[in-house]
Amino acid sequence: MSQLRLLPSRLGAQATGLLATRGIPRRSWRSRSSEPSAAFPNGTSGGGSSYVEAMYSAWLENPQSVHQSWDSFFRKAGGETPLATPEGRPVPSRRTKASKLVEDHLAVQSLIRAYQLKHKPSELTSCSRDCSSPLQAPLLLPGCLVTFGGRNQIRGHHVAQLDPLGILDADLDSFVPSDLITTIDKLAFYDLQEADLDKEFQLPTTTFIGGSESSLSLREIIRRLESTYCQHIGLEFMFINDVEQCQWIRQKFETPGVMQFSSEEKRTLLARLVRSMRFEDFLARKWSSEKRFGLEGCEVMIPALKTIIDKSSEMGIENVILGMPHRGRLNVLANVIRKDLEQIFCQFDPKLEAADEGSGDVKYHLGMYHERINRVTNRNITLSLVANPSHLEAVDPVVQGKTKAEQFYRGDAQGKKVMSILVHGDAAFAGQGVVYETFHLSDLPSYTTNGTVHVVVNNQIGFTTDPRMARSSPYPTDVARVVNAPIFHVNADDPEAVIYVCSVAAEWRNTFNKDVVVDLVCYRRRGHNEMDEPMFTQPLMYKQIHQQVPVLKKYADKLITEGTVTLQEFEEEIAKYDRICEEAYGRSKDKKILHIKHWLDSPWPGLSRILRARADMTRKRTVDWALAEYMAFGSLLKEGIHVRLSGQDVERGTFSHRHHVLHDQEVDRRTCVPMNHLWPGQAPYTVCNSSLSEYGVLGFELGYAMASPNALVLWEAQFGDFHNTAQCIIDQFISTGQAKWVRHNGIVLLLPHGMEGMGPEHSSARPERFLQMSNDDSDAYPVFTEDFEVSQLYDCNWIVVNCSTPASYFHVLRRQILLPFRKPLIIFTPKSLLRHPEAKSSFDQMVSGTSFQRVIPEDGVAARTPGQVRRLIFCTGKVYYDLVKERSSQGLDGQVALTRLEQISPFPFDLIEQEAARFPGAELVWCQEEHKNMGYYDYISPRFMTILGRTRPIWYVGREPAAAPATGNRNTHLVSLRKFLDTAFDLRAFEGKTF
């Protein structure tokens, strides 16, 4: 009873609101007056319990002395008129009975409030009981009811069944309050009994579970609350400080029967699911070895987006601007934007030539603008999918700016004609700071777009990183709470729940002009891409995924069972779309040229095989890239040097080459880091997958490296160009830190780099930017002293290298610690060289007495007959292997020498002078795979001129200048490679030309 004594004070404001919505004014209460007493006194707080008792006493004495709402309430609670003595005094026993009934009603109102307030759902596996049939037992509240406390931020948990796999917590917060009601005996917490389950209770106006009924039995109240809050939808909205908005959401989800769909609506939903899934199946059949970042596991996103667009069109929206990452993009282009299928399919043709309109991009980055008729509303709708880079979430502010401009030009100040939809991944939504920045623009006068619908494709994993290692917040969507945006979590394997939630989200945006988040809790059927093997790092999850029945089959079986469609109709729908795809595929073969203007706006080997291969290499006394790194780290750990490696997916490595953390294939979270078990008394090794952030994480690692010079701290970008989202840290701290603050720092940046036909965003680590910021003087002829190499390193602001051998990588990592001072080290690391059969080093190049070679000179046939060498080609990195192969194929081993620069900055003036002097009659050429205005040429050219006294030119061979760092067209990539290789070995290419 002690708990209930507190309820009136807690519910006073609620009751006041209840009566206010019925048109009853708040007035000061007087105990005896000719005027009926008011519903609740102003400012009811501490004395609510005695107030209710006093009201009840007054009613017993004279029902006309209290307001009619109290009279009605007490009559329904007691089930009869008041019983009084001839003198008008109430019978004491009746007073006690009715007081109990009043308190019971307040307890039930607290119960309802608890369901609404404790909005953070967890998955069903925490409860062993059957929650689907509450009437089979007197009370089934498995872990989803806590008492209504005064704090709005209590983390109570419902048991909304959000995870389609049934193995993970959608909410990472595993705290379970001690006052959960999980069994009948805990009814006493509310001072209720089993006998109360069939009693009728008055419903407050803050709930809509009654529909047209004003009272329900406790059993029915529980059933309806569970139906709303404990099934496939989880609602977060009670942090919103606007009563009208909260009531609007309650009504949308609590009203009985709101999720009833007509047969036609169900058939439309099924047809959209067919298109979504069969599109992915078609691509998988035709191009099984191509990356496409398919939507498998979240096929419901297509009908979800179409529902948002349909509902928005119905409410007057004419223009929808979308932004999204690469996952599912081709499907959205095909089935939401409605781009011609043949134009999508021809993108997979490696012989497709690019029109002369720019560099292009990979197919899953491209955008589209299309105006069409919305088939549901029969209204014109313009859809624009904004092209995006691989930098996740970078497109968010771009979409918002475009939306704002469209609204401005249309005079759409309220956003009733133009809106934006942003699709996010769960890891990026939680990890990328630009998401937070974009949210904070949402209500600024000069930036607002009057609400955005955010759809989070919650795969419950980021590449290879578990959510438990990727964020500190319970949900990936918690960032949206900062702007009071409601968050609707929904199980993506329940298509009807998804469609209803999306419809409500579109209505919310139109009604309140505010952001809203739909969290599609789903899974990723394949790895990060179609060539990736997820079993390395998520073995248990993917065992379950392999057993998972696709959502299309689940939903089709449901509709067939209930008689909405027949099996024949379902199979005909599939055959119809398959035929559309096949016909478009036939037409796509006629496409020979890719017009970019039309796009305006084999599996990895097993882990045991990898480890056996490493053992085999050690027996042969050779190392590849991964093993060289392992040996460098291991040798430093033995010497007491702490090594820390951080970044996105570094534990396994973006390219599945590192495997520094081994995962038990049977037991969840059981891992081993062999590097920590190499030597007795060794220093610790830390390797950690970071959140999907560059700016924040690189800054963190920079600070970490400041603490001690006796640690090798490395940050690896997922791809080299991803460092540009951390450009502020690089420009303001790493490049200039020593000059501004006399602060030494030995941070190491590992930036995967190489032109391999992967498109503009996955090719270049932008070496030209780092070289431009290098502080050595291109025009100053150096004085070569005995300690010239070390003096150069001491005077520079950072070191920039591009290693061509595992041995060079091994030595440069060790040199970073062995130097008597600390400088930032920028390493352009390879991609294809990780497994290149020629990119291996011998143990003999790594034993005592060996060291890092700033320049690796020609040591083949040309070195033995230097007088016959007609051309000396200088290069760096991966292109060396292309040049070696081409030189051999043309039989020019004796006439063309190849020299590699392993260290580019500080520039190795002394070694370049020596190498040029070895071949006095040779023509000097610099060859790079990057475009001429990028890469290294602008840096090395004036330095060559200085060291050569401008007596010999250094000719350029490579790709022509360009705006984008690489082409997105495979054929264009190969053609340009062929062109500069031909030039490199055409010994008459520069005859008659002046430098």
N, C-alpha and C positions, 0 to 999 in steps of 0.2 A: 504493500500500500504506500510505502514511502516514496516509491517512484512516481506513483500517480498523484501524490500531493503536490509534486512539482509541475504537473502537466498544465493546470489552468494558467499559471503565469507564463508558460512557454507558448500556449496556444491562444492567449488573449488577443494578440494582434491578428492571428488567423481568424478567430471568430468575428472580430470587428470587420475584417475584410469580407467575411462570409455574409454578414448582414448588410454591409454596404452595397454589395452586388445585388441585393434584393430591394434596394431603394430605401433602406432603413438608415436614418441619420444617426451619427454618434452624438450622444448627449451625456451630460453628467448625470450619474445615477443618484436618485434619492430613495432612501429605504421606504418611506411612507409618504405618499403624495396623492393628490387627487388625479394627477397625470400618471398614466401607466409608465412604469420604469423603463429606462432605455436599455438597449441590448447589452452594451458594455460601457463602462466609464472610460473617459479619455485617459490615456496613459496607463492602462492596466498593466501592471508588471508584478510587483511583489505580493499584492493582496488578492490575487485571483481566486485562490481556493476559498477563502472566507467570503469572497464576493458571490461565488456560485452557491455556496451554502445559504447565504442571506437571501439570494434571489429565490432559491428553492423554498425557504421558510415562508417568504412572502406569498409565493404561489400556493402553498398549502393552506395558508390562512385565507387568501382571497385570490382566485385565479385572475380576476380582473385588475389586480393591482400591478401586474407585470405586463411587459410588452407581449403582444400576440405571438411573436416568434418564440418567446420563452414558454408561453402557455402551450403552443403546439409541440415544442420540444419535450417538455415534461410529460405531456399527455402520451406522446408516442413512446417515450422512455418507460413510463409506468404502465402503459397499456390500459389506463382507466382514469376516471376523474378523481380528484383528491378526496380522501376520506377525512372528515373532521368531527370533533365532538360537538354536542349541542351548543357549547359556548364558542364554537368556531376554532377550537384549538386542534391541531393535527395529532393523529395517533403516532406516538414515538416510533413504534416498530416500522410503520409505513415510511416515515421520514428516513430511517436508516436504509431501508430497501431502495428507495428512490435515489438516495445519495450514491449508493453503489452503482445503480444504473447510469447515473450521470457520469460517474467516474469511468465506467466501462465504455461509454460513448466517447469520452475524451481519449481513452486508451486506443480505441479503434482509429480515431482520427490521427493519433500519433503513429500508429502502424502504417496508415496510408501515406502519411508524410515521410515516413522512413523509406518506403519504396521509391518515392519521388526524389528524395534528397540523396540517397546513397546510390549514386548513378554509375559507379565504376564497376563494370561487369568483369567477372572472371569466368574461365571456361568450366564446363560441367564436371570435369574429372575430379574436382574437389569434393564431390558429393556422390555417395554410393546409392542414394535412393532414386526412385523414379519420379522426376519432377513433372512429368507430362500428365499425370493423373492425380491432381491434388485431392479429389474427392474420395480416393481409395483409403485415405487415412484422415483423421480429424484435422491435422495441420502439417503441411509439408512446406517448410521454409528453409530449404537446405542452404545455409550460409548466405542468405540474402537479406536478412532483416536485422537492423540495429536500432536502438532507441534514438529518438529525435533529440539530439543535443543542440546546444546553442551555437555551435560552430558549423559554418557551412562547408568547411574544407575537410571534414572527417572522411577518411577513406574506407567507407563500408563497401562491401562487394555483393553485387547480385550474382546470380549464376546464369547470366545470359550466355547461351551456347554460341560463342562467336567463332571459334577456330574450326574450320571445316575438317581439319585433320584430327581434332580431339586430343592433341598431345601437348600443345603449348598454351601458356597463359597469354592472352591478348594484352592483359595488364601485367606488367612486370612487378607490381607491388603485391607481394604475397602475404602482407599483414592481414590477419583475420582477427577482428575485435573479439574480446572475451564474452561479450554479451549477445552473441548471435543466437537466434532461436532456431535450433535444428531438430528438436524433439518436442513432443507434447508437454513434457514436464516443465519446459522453459516458458510455457504460457504464463506461468506465475510471474514472470518478469513484468508483464503488463497487468498483473493482478486479474488475469482472465483464467477461465477453466475450460475443460473440454466440453462441459455442458453449454458453454456460451457459443459454440460454433454454429448452432442452428438458430440463434437469436437474431432478431432484426436490429440493425443499427442505422442511425441517421447518418447520411453521407454529407461531408462538408462540401462547400462550393468550390474548394480547391482541387476537387477530383471530378473526372468525367466518366468514371467506370460504371456509374449507374445508368447512363443513358437517360432515358425518360423516367427512371425510377429514382426516388429520393432516399430510399433505404434498401439495404440488402442484408442477408444473413452474413455472419462473419465468415462462414465457409465459402460463400460466393464471392465475398470481397477478396479473400485470399486468392481464389482461383483467377479472378479477373486481373488482379495485380500481377500475378505470376505470368499470365498470358501477355501482359503488356511489357513487363520489365525483365522477365527471366527466360525468354525464348531466344530468338535469333537477332534481336535488336537491342543494343545497349545505348542509353541516352545520357549525354552529359549536357546539362543546361542549367542546373540549379545555382551555378556561380553567376548567372546573368542577373543584374541588379534592376531588372525591369519586370514588374509584376505582369503586365499585359503580355509581354513576350513569353514568359514562363507559362502563363495560362494558355496561350495559343498553342504551344508545343504539347502541353498536357492534353488538350482537346484533340489534337491531331492523332495522338497515339493511344489515349485511354478510351475514347468513345467506342463502345461495342460495335463490331462489324465494320470498322473503317478499312480493313484490309481485304474486303471482298472484291474479287475481280470477275468481270463478265467472261463468258466463253470466248468472245472475240478478242478481248484483251489478253487472255491466256494464250490464244493461238498466235497472236502477234508477237508476244514475248518468246514463244517457242521458235517461231520463224527467225527472229533476230539472234537467238542462241545458235540456231543451225548455221546461219551465215558466219557468225563469229568463230565457231569451232571448225567448221569445214574449210574456211579460209586458211586457218593455221595448218590444218591437216594437208591441204593442197600444197602449200609451200613446202611442208616437210617432205612430201612425197617427191616433188619435182626437184628441190634443191636441198638435199639432206645434209650437205657439207657446207652450206652457206650460213653465215651469221644473219639473223633477221630479228632477234630479240622478240620472240613470239609471246603471245598472251596466254599460253596454256596455263591453266590453274586459276585464271581470272577472266575467263571468257565473258562473264556477266558484265564486264565493264562496257561492252558495246551497247547492249540494251540499256544500261544505266545512263550512259551519255545521251543516247537517243531519247530517253524519257525526260531528262533535264531539258533538252532542246525542245521536245514536243510540248512540255508543260509551259516553258517560257514563251514559245510561239503562241500558244493559246492565250497567254496573258499580254500579248502585244509586242514581244521582242522580235526584231527584224534582223539583227546582226549579232552573231555569236563568235567571239574570238577565243580560240583555244591555245593553250600552251601545254606541252607534255614532254616527258623524256622519251627515250628510244623504245622502251618496252611497250609492245602493242601498237606502235605508231603506224605500221603498215596496215594493220587491221582497221585502225581508226580512219586512215585515209580511204580504205576500200569501202567500209560499211557505215561510216558516219558522215564523212565529207563526201563520199561517193565519187572518188577519183576513178577514172577508167581503169579497169583491171589490167588491160594490156600494157598501159603505161607503167604500172607497178611491176608486172612480170618481166618486162624487157630490161629492167634494172639489174636483173640477175644474169644477164648475158655479158660475159667478159669481153666480147668483141664489139660491144656497143660503143660507137665513137661519140665523143662529146662535141657538140657544136661550139663554135668559137665565142663563148659567152662568159668565160671565167673558168675557175678551177673546178667548180662543181663540188659535190659532197657525197658521202655515202647515203644510201637510200633511206636508212632509218633516221636521218637527220632532216630530211626535206620537208618543206611546207606545202601549203595548197590554199587556194582561194576559190570558192565555188558558190554560185547562187543557184538555188533550186526551189522546187515546191515541197513544202513539208507535207507528207502524205497523210498525216494524222489530222492536221488543222486546215489543210488545203490553202495555206498562206505561203507567200514568198519568204524564204529565209536565206541569209547570206552567212556562210560558214568560212572561217579563216583559221587554218592551223599554222601557227608561226613556226618557221624553221628554227632549229635549236642546235647548239654545239653539244659535245659530250659532257660539258660542264653542267652537271645536274643542278636544277633550280635557277640557273643563270637566266633562263628565259622568263622567269616570273615577272620581274619589273618591266621587261620588254612588252609582255602581253598587256600589263596594266597601263603602260604608257600609250600603246596603240589603242586600247579601249577608250582611254580618256580622250584621245584625239578624235576618234570616231564620234564620241558623244558630243564633243565640242562643235565639230563641223555640222552635226545634225541638229544642234540646239537642244540636245537631249540632256538637260541639266539634272533630271531625276533618274536617269538610267533606265527609262521605260522602253527604249528602243534598241539599245546596245548593251551587251553584257559580256562578261568574261568567265571562262571555265578553266581552271588550272588542275592538271593531273599531276600527281606526285608519287614518288616511291616512298616507302616508309622510312628507310634509312636516311635518304636525302632530306626528307621533310623535317626529321629530327636533327640532322647533323649540319645542314647548310645554313650559315648565318643570314644569307640573303632572304631566306624564308621569313625570318623574324623582321628584317628590314622592310620587306614587302608588306607584311601585315600592318606594320606601323604607318604605312602610307595610306592605309585603307580608309581612314576617316579624316585625313587632312584636307582642308578645303580645295587646295589646288591640285590634289592628287587622287581624291576619291573617285572610284568608279561605281559607287552606289551598290556595292556588294558583289562578291565573287563566290561562285560555287567551287569549292575545292574538293577534288576526288582523290583520295589516297589509295593507291594500289598496294595494300599492306601484305607483301609476300612473307612477312615475318622473318626476313633475312636481308642483309645487304651484301650482295656479291657472295663472299664467304663468311661474313662477320655476323655472329649471333646477336640478336637484339640486346641480350644481356651485356654485351661488350660495346654496344653502339650508342647507347643513350642512358641517361640517369633518370629520366622521367618515366612514369608508369606506361604512358602511351606515346607513340610517335607523334600523335596529334596534339599533345599538350600545349605546344606553342600557340595554338589558336585561342587558348583561354585568355591570353593577354588582351584580346580585343573583344571579349565577350561573344565570341562566335560559338553557336551551339555545335556540338559534335555528335554525329549519329554513327555509331559503330554497327556494322551489320555483317552477318555471316554470308560470304559470297556464294555459298552453295545453296542458298535459299533465294532463288531469283525473284519470287514475288515480294519477299521482304525488301530486297534491294530496290526493286522498282518503286515500291511504296515510299521508301526513305528518300529516293531521288526526287520523286514528285513533291514530297513535303519540302525538301531542300530548295527546289525551284520556287515553290510558293513563298517560302520564308524570305528568300532574296527579293522577290517582287513586293512582298508586303512590308518588310522592314528596311529594305535597302542596306542590308548588312551581310557580312561574310558568313558562310556556313560550311562545315566540313562533313563530308561523307567518307567514312573509313571502311573500305571494302576489305574485310579480313579474309585473306585468301591464301594461296600458296603458289609456288613457282614450280611447275611440273618438270622443267629441265634445269640446267645450271644457269649461270649468269648469261651465257649465250648457248647456242645449240652445240658448240664444240667443247663446252666446259663440263668437267666431271664433278658434280657436287658431293658425291659419296666420300671424297677425301675428308671433308670437313663437317658434313652434316649427315652422317650415315643413318642415324635412327629416323630423322625426319624424312629422308628420301626412301627409306624402306616403306614407310607409311604412304608416301606419295605414290610409289609404284603400285600400291594396292588400291589407291583411291579411285572410286567410280567417277567418271567425268560428270560434270554438272548437267550437261545436255541429256545424258542417258537417265540420270535421276529425275529430271523434270519431265522428260518425255514419258517415262514409266508412270509417273504420277498422273499426268493428264490422260494417258491411255486407260489407267485403272479407273479414274473417275468418269471416263466416257466423253471427255472434252474433244479428244481427237482419236482416231483409230491408228493402228500400227501401219496400215497401208498409207494413210495420209501423211504420217510422219516420214516414212521412207520415201514417198514422192517428193516431199519438201527437200530432203537431203539430195535426192537425185537431180532435182531442178537446179539447185545451187551448184552442184558438182558440174553439171552440164554448162552452166554459165562460165565457170572457171576454165573448163577445158576449151571452150570456144574462144575465150579471151587469150588463153595461152597460145592457141593457134595463130591468132592475129598478132600477138607480141613478137612472133618470129620474123614478121615483116619489118619490124622497127630496126633501123640501122644507125640512127643518129639520136642522141639524147639532147633535147632542147631544154635547157635549164629554166627557161622562161615558163615552161609548162608546170614548173614546180614552185613557182613563187609562193609569196606567202602561201682429217680423220680423227676420232675421239682421242682424248689424252690417255696415255698408258696408265696402268694401275700403279698404286703406290709401291707395292712390294717390288715391282719391276724396276721402279726408279731407284730404290735403295740397293737392289742387286747390281744395277748398272754402276752405281757409285763404287761399290765394293770391287767390281771388276776393273774399274779405272785405276783404283789404288794399286791393284796387283800389277797393272801395266805401267805404273808410275806416270800416269797422265791425269790431268784434271780438266773439267769443263768449267763454265762460269760459276755454277752453283757450288761446286766443290771447292773452287778457289776461294770463294767468299767464306765458305765454312771453315777452311783452313786458316784464313786470315783472322777471323773472329776467334777461332779456337786457340791459336797461338797467342793472341793478345790476352785472352782469359787466363791462360797458363801463367802469363807474366804479371797477373794481378790487375789487368786493365778491365774495368767494367764496360760492357758493350750493350748499347740500347738501340734497338731498331723499331721504328714506329711508322705507321702509315696505313693506308687502306689495303687490306688483304695481304699484308706483308708476311704473315705467318706461313701461308702457303706460297705466296708470290702471285702477282697478277697473272703471270704466264705459267703457273703451276710448275715452277722449277725449283723453288726453295725448300719447302716442306720442313721448316724448323720446328713445327709443332705437329706431333703425330696424334691422331684421334683413334681411340678404341672403336672398332666397327660394331660393337655390340652394346657397350655401356655408355650412356649419355654423360657428357662432361668429363669423361676420363681421358686425359691427354698426357703426353710425355714430351718434354723438351730435352732431347739428348745432349744438346750443347751445355746444359747445366750439370752434366755427369761425365765430364771428360777427364778431369784431373783432381787429385786431392787438394783441397785448399784453394781451388781456383776462384777467380772473381765471378760474380753472378752475371748471367746473360738474360736480358729482358727483350722479348719480341712480342709486340702487341698490335693487333688490328685496331686501327683508330676508328672513330666515327667518320661519317662521310663528309669530312670537312678538311679544307686545306689551310685556310687563313688561321683558324684557331689552333689547329694541331701543330702546324709549323711554328707558330709563335710559342706554343708550350714547349716544344722540343728545343727551341733556341734558348729559352730560359733554363731548361734543364741542363743544357751544355755549358751555361754560364757558371754553374755552381762549382764545377771541378774540371781542371785541365786533364785529369787522369781518367777520362772516360771517352770512349768513342761513341758519339751520339749521331745516329743517322735517321733521316726522314726520307722515305721513298714515296714519290708520286705514283699514282696508279698508272698514268701515262705522263710523259714528260711535260706536255703543255698544260697539264692541270695545275702546275705551279702558279699560273697567272692569276688564279683566284686568291693567291697568297702574296701577290706582288708587293703589297704594302710592307709586309715583313721583310721581303727580299731587298727592296729599295731602301727602306728607312732603317733597317737594323743590320742585315747581314752584309750588304755591300759597303755601307758607310759607318758601321758601328765603331770600328777602331778609330777612324779619322775624327768622328764627332765626339766620342766618349772615351777614347784610349782604352777600349774594351776589346780584349782578345777573345775569340770564340772559334772553336774547332768543329762546329756543326758540319755534317756531311749531307749533301743533297744528292739522292740517287734519282736520276731523271731518265726514264726509258725513252730512247730516241732512235729514229731510223725511218727512211723513206721506203715503205714496203707495200704501198697501195692500200693503206688503211684509211685514207681520207684526210681532210685537213686537220681534224682534231686528235688523231692518234698517231701522228707521224713525228712532228718536230718538237723538241724541247726548247726551241728558240735559242740556240747557242749564241746567235748574234747579239741578243740582249745582254747576256752575261759578259760577252767580250767587249761590248761597247762601254760597259761600266767598269772594265778593268783599267787600272791606273798606270800601267807601264807606258812609257813614251815611245811612240812609233818612229820618231825622227831622231832620237838620241842614240848615237853609236856607242855601245857599251864598252867598258874596259874589262877585258877578260882576266880576272884574277883567279887565284887558286880556289877560293871559296865562292866563285861566281854563282853557282847554282843555289847555294843556301842564301846568299845575299839577295838574289832575286826574289826568293820565296819570302824572305823577311820583309822586303820593301813593298810587296804587292798587297792589295786589299782582299784578294781571294785567289784560289787556284782553280783553273778550269782544265779538265782532262776529258779525253775520249779514248778509252782503252780499246785496243784491237785484239788483245789476248787475255786469257784468264790470269796469266802470270803478272801482267801489268796491273790488272785489277787487284790481285793479291798484294803486290808491293805498294801500290799507292794507298791502300787502306792502312797498311802497317806504317808507312812513312808518316801518315797523318798524326800518329801518336808518338813516333820516335823523334820527330823534329823537336828542337828545344823551345819552340814557340807554337802558338795556335793560329791557324788561318782557316776561314771557311773553305770547304772543298766542294766543288761542283763536278759531279761525275755524270756524263751522258752514257747511260748504260744501254746495253743492246737488247734486242727482242729476238730476232731470228738467229742471232749468233749464239743464243743460249743453247741451241741444239744443232748448230752448224757442225758438220763432221770435221771441218778443217780448223775450227776455232777451239783448239785444245792446246794445252801447254804441258811440258814435261816437268817432272819433279826437279830435274837438273836446273831449270830456270827459276826455282824457288828456294833452293837450299842456301845455307850459309855462304856468304861471299857474293850473292847476287843481290840486285837492287832494282829499283824502278828505273826504266829507261825512258827518258823524256822524248827521245827520238829512236826509232828502230830503223837502222840503215838497211839498204839493199845488201843481201848476203848470198844471192844466187849466182847464176851464170854471168849476169851483167857486172857483178862485183869483181869477178876474176878477169874480165877484159874491159876495164873502164874506158879505154880509148875507143872502143867500138860502139859505145853507148851513144845513141843519137837523141834520146829524150829521157829526162829524169822527171818522173811524176811524183810530186809530194801529195799526200792525202792524210786523212785521219778516219778512224773508226771502220764501220762496216763496209764502206765502198772499196776498201782494200781488197776484200775477197772477190768482189765483182771484177776488179782490175786484174787480179792474178789469173782468174779463170779466162778472161778475154785475151790476155797476153799470151797465155799458153795455147789457146785455140788458134791464134793468128801466127804462132811460131815466132814471136818477137822477144823471147826471153833474153837474148843477148844484145838486143838493140834498145830495149826500154827498161830502165831501172825504176823500182818503186820504193819510196821511203815514207815511213809513217811518222806523223807527229802524234805522240801519245799525250804530251802536255802541250796545250795550245797557249795558255796564259799562266804565268809569265812566259813570254815567247822565248824559245831556246835559241837565241841568236848564235851562240858559240857552236852548237852542233849543226845548225843549218849552214853556217859558213863552211864548216869542214866537209859536209856532204856535197855541197855545190862544187867545192874544190876537187873532190874525187873524180868528178866527171866534167872536166873543163870544156869539152866539145859538145856537151849535151844541151839540148833545148830544155828550159825549165818550165814545168807546167804545174799548176795547182788544180787538182781534180776533187770535186765534192758532189754529193748526190742532192744537196739542197739547192734551192733557187739562188741565182747570183746575188740578189739583194738580201739574202739570208745566209745562214751558215757562217763560214769562217773567212771568206775571201776578202771582204772589206777590212778585216782585222789583219790578216797575214800579208796582204799585198804591200802596204807601205813599209812594213817591217822587213820584208824581203828586199825591197828597194834600198833600204838603209844599209843592210848588212852586205849587199852586193855593190854598194856604191853607185847604184843606178847604171851599172855597166851591162847588165843582162836583164832582159824582161822576164817576168813570171806570167805566163799565159794562163787564162782561165778556161777550164773545161767543166761543164756542169749544166744544170737546168737554167733556162732563161729566167729573167726577173718575173715575179708574179706577186699578186696581192695575198693570195692564200698560200700557206706553207706547203700544201700538197693537193693533188687532185683527188676527187672522189670517184673517178672513173678508172677502172682497172686497166683498160686498154690504153688510155692516155698515159698512165704511169709507165707501162711497159714500153710504149713508143718513145717516150722521153728518155728512159734509161738506155734503150738501144742507140738513140741518137748521140748521147754524150760519150758512150763507150766507143762508138765508131770514131768520134772526133779525137778521143784520147789516144787512139792507136793509129790514127792517120798521120804519118810522119811528115806529110806535106801540108797539113791543115793550116799552118800559120805562115807559109811562104808568101812573101810580098806584103805582109801586114806590118803595120807600125804599132808599137806599143804606146 
